[in-house]
Amino acid sequence: MKEKLSKIKWVALGVLLGIITGIAQDNIGLWLSLGVTTGVAIDYTIKENTSRNKDNKNTKS
């Protein structure tokens, strides 16, 4: 459940920033899609770093 909330949080932040930038630049479609992909990329990067840190801790034991 906590992982789902984390993913939703980053995607929602990306959508929010995309909409704000899209309104400012008068191109909502482009910036909305870029915001979603940025949110997903941030979530993926955090998830990968967390899993690598867990793997490194398990191999040191």
N, C-alpha and C positions, 0 to 999 in steps of 0.2 A: 504494500500500500504506500509506503514511504517513497519508493522508487517512482511510482506513478505520479505522485504529487510533485516530485522533483522535476520530472519530465514536463509536466503541465506548466510548472512555474517558468521554466526557461523558454518554452514555446510561447507562452502567453506574453512574456517580456519581449520576445522577438516580434510578436504580432503588434504589440503596443508601440514599440519603437518604429516598426515598419509603417504603421498607420500615421504616426506623428510625422515621420519624415516624408511619407507619401503626400500628406496634405500640404506640407511646406513646399514640396517640390512639384506639386500638382501632377503626380503620377502614382496614384495609390496602388494600382495593380503591380507595378514593378517592385515598389518598396515593401508591399505586404508580403510578396513571395520571398524577397530577400530577407525580411525579418523572420519568417517561418524557418527558412533554411539556416539562418544564423542561430536561432534558438535550438534547433535540432543538433546543429554542429557543436554548440557549447555543451549540451546535455551528453552527447556522445563522448566528447573529450573528457568531461568530468568522470563519466562512467568508466572509460578505459583507464584513466589514471588511478582511480580507486581500485579497480580489479588488479592492475599491475602492482600496486602497493601491497595488496593482500597476498598476491602470489609471491612477492619478494619476502614478506614476513614469514610465509609458510616454508619457504626453501631454506631460510637461515636456521630454523629450529633443528 
